[in-house]
Amino acid sequence: VKPAGQRVLLTGATGGLGAAIARRLTAEGAELVLSGRRADMLAALAEETGATVIAADLSDPSDVDRLIAAAGEIDILVANAGIPATGRLAAYTADQIDRALDVNLRAPIVLAHALAPAMVARGRGHIVFMSSIAGKSATPRSSIYNATKFALRGFSLALRAELRSQGVGVSAIFPGFIRDAGMFAETGIKLPPGVGTKSPEHVARAVVRAIRHNRAEVDVAPVGIRFSALLSGLTPELVLQSGRLLGTDRIAGKFEDRQAHKR
Ligand SMILES: NC(=O)c1ccc[n+]([C@@H]2O[C@H](COP(=O)([O-])OP(=O)(O)OC[C@H]3O[C@@H](n4cnc5c(N)ncnc54)[C@H](OP(=O)(O)O)[C@@H]3O)[C@@H](O)[C@H]2O)c1
C-alpha cells in the first residue's frame, strides 16, 4: 500500500524511533493517529504533524480497548511501542514480567486482532510490528526482551500467511543498535569497535518500505550484525559462546543497569 491518504495508528509515537516514524509517514502524506503515555509530548507532536493523538497505557488491557475504540477506522497499524526488558530474570518481579509481556507482546497482538477484520473487509491494509535484532538472536540478561521480540517475529510471519490472500500485508522490522534517539541511544553505552549503528531515520524508511512493498521482514542494522543474526538462526549456541569471548556479558551488565528504571 502507498501510505499517502491512509489512516495510520502508530504506538510508541513519543519515543525516539516513533517520532522519526511519525515524521516520515507525515511526509509520505499519511493521516496519523499517534499514541503513547506522555500526553505533553503527544500534544507537541499533534501540533508539529497535525495528527490526532490518543494517550494510552498499553500495560493496561482496558486502556488498550479504549485506544482501539477511540482510533476508529485504521488502514495501517504500526505497533512500535516497547520497553527495554533487559536484566537478569532473577531481578524481575512477577508484575514487571507481566508489564513487559503486556506492552511488547499482548498489546500488538490485541491491536492486530481488533483492527485486521475491517482491513480484511476492505480488502486492503497493512500491519507492521517493531521487533528487534533481539528477535533473531539472544544475548545474556535479555531473556524477557528476547522472548517478546522472538514472539513478535513468529506472530508476524504466521499472521502474514493467514492474511495474504485477503489483501492485508503484515511486516516485521528488526532494528539493531539505533544511534541519536531511542532506548539504546539513551543508555549512552559505547559499543565495541566494529559494532555499527543505524539512525532513527533508517528505521522510519524501513517502515515505509515494508508498507509500500509488503516486505515480510526488514533488518535495520549494519552487515556484521545482520550476519550474526543469520548465524544465530542456524547455530544459536555457537553465537552465544563466541559472544562471551567478545565481551557480551560485560555490555549486558551495562544494559541491565541503565535500562532498569524502564521496567
Ligand atoms: N532504539 C533501539 O536501538 C531499538 C532497537 C531495536 C528495537 N527497538 C524497538 O523499537 C521500538 C521503539 O523503541 P524506542 O527506541 O523508540 O524506545 P523509547 O524511546 O524508549 O520509546 C518507547 C515508546 O514506547 C512507549 N511505551 C512504553 N511503555 C508504554 C506503555 N506502558 N504504554 C504505552 N506506550 C508505552 C513510550 O511511550 P511513553 O514514554 O509516552 O509512555 C515510547 O513512545 C520498541 O519496540 C523497541 O523495542 C529499538
The ligand as a MOL file (V3000), in Angstrom:
LIG
                    3D

  0  0  0     0  0            999 V3000
M  V30 BEGIN CTAB
M  V30 COUNTS 48 52 0 0 0
M  V30 BEGIN ATOM
M  V30 1 N 16.3010 2.0630 19.9850 0
M  V30 2 C 16.7970 0.9350 19.5480 0
M  V30 3 O 18.0210 0.8010 19.4140 0
M  V30 4 C 15.8740 -0.2100 19.1990 0
M  V30 5 C 16.4450 -1.3370 18.5980 0
M  V30 6 C 15.6140 -2.4110 18.2660 0
M  V30 7 C 14.2540 -2.3440 18.5080 0
M  V30 8 N 13.7270 -1.2460 19.0960 0 CHG=1
M  V30 9 C 12.2720 -1.2360 19.3220 0
M  V30 10 O 11.7210 -0.0610 18.7540 0
M  V30 11 C 10.5520 0.3410 19.4720 0
M  V30 12 C 10.6790 1.8120 19.8500 0
M  V30 13 O 11.7990 1.9590 20.6930 0
M  V30 14 P 12.4910 3.3600 21.0230 0
M  V30 15 O 13.9470 3.1530 20.8760 0
M  V30 16 O 11.8060 4.4520 20.3040 0 CHG=-1
M  V30 17 O 12.1860 3.4250 22.5950 0
M  V30 18 P 11.7820 4.6540 23.5190 0
M  V30 19 O 12.3980 5.9130 23.0340 0
M  V30 20 O 12.0320 4.1920 24.9010 0
M  V30 21 O 10.2210 4.7580 23.2640 0
M  V30 22 C 9.3460 3.7450 23.6780 0
M  V30 23 C 7.9420 4.1130 23.2690 0
M  V30 24 O 7.0520 3.1050 23.7780 0
M  V30 25 C 6.0600 3.7560 24.5650 0
M  V30 26 N 5.6700 2.9660 25.7240 0
M  V30 27 C 6.4750 2.4020 26.6750 0
M  V30 28 N 5.7380 1.8580 27.6360 0
M  V30 29 C 4.4340 2.0740 27.3090 0
M  V30 30 C 3.1920 1.7610 27.9080 0
M  V30 31 N 3.1090 1.1190 29.0890 0
M  V30 32 N 2.0580 2.1630 27.2820 0
M  V30 33 C 2.1100 2.8380 26.1130 0
M  V30 34 N 3.2500 3.1540 25.4960 0
M  V30 35 C 4.3970 2.7810 26.0920 0
M  V30 36 C 6.6960 5.0420 25.0360 0
M  V30 37 O 5.6710 5.9840 25.3000 0
M  V30 38 P 5.6570 6.8790 26.6670 0
M  V30 39 O 7.0740 7.0250 27.0940 0
M  V30 40 O 4.9710 8.1310 26.2580 0
M  V30 41 O 4.8750 6.0540 27.5800 0
M  V30 42 C 7.5130 5.4450 23.8290 0
M  V30 43 O 6.7080 6.1040 22.8980 0
M  V30 44 C 10.4640 -0.6020 20.6740 0
M  V30 45 O 9.5350 -1.6340 20.3940 0
M  V30 46 C 11.8720 -1.1650 20.7840 0
M  V30 47 O 11.8840 -2.4220 21.4020 0
M  V30 48 C 14.5070 -0.1770 19.4410 0
M  V30 END ATOM
M  V30 BEGIN BOND
M  V30 1 1 1 2
M  V30 2 2 2 3
M  V30 3 1 2 4
M  V30 4 1 4 5
M  V30 5 2 4 48
M  V30 6 2 5 6
M  V30 7 1 6 7
M  V30 8 2 7 8
M  V30 9 1 8 9
M  V30 10 1 8 48
M  V30 11 1 9 10
M  V30 12 1 9 46
M  V30 13 1 10 11
M  V30 14 1 11 12
M  V30 15 1 11 44
M  V30 16 1 12 13
M  V30 17 1 13 14
M  V30 18 2 14 15
M  V30 19 1 14 16
M  V30 20 1 14 17
M  V30 21 1 17 18
M  V30 22 2 18 19
M  V30 23 1 18 20
M  V30 24 1 18 21
M  V30 25 1 21 22
M  V30 26 1 22 23
M  V30 27 1 23 24
M  V30 28 1 23 42
M  V30 29 1 24 25
M  V30 30 1 25 26
M  V30 31 1 25 36
M  V30 32 1 26 27
M  V30 33 1 26 35
M  V30 34 2 27 28
M  V30 35 1 28 29
M  V30 36 1 29 30
M  V30 37 2 29 35
M  V30 38 1 30 31
M  V30 39 2 30 32
M  V30 40 1 32 33
M  V30 41 2 33 34
M  V30 42 1 34 35
M  V30 43 1 36 37
M  V30 44 1 36 42
M  V30 45 1 37 38
M  V30 46 2 38 39
M  V30 47 1 38 40
M  V30 48 1 38 41
M  V30 49 1 42 43
M  V30 50 1 44 45
M  V30 51 1 44 46
M  V30 52 1 46 47
M  V30 END BOND
M  V30 END CTAB
M  END
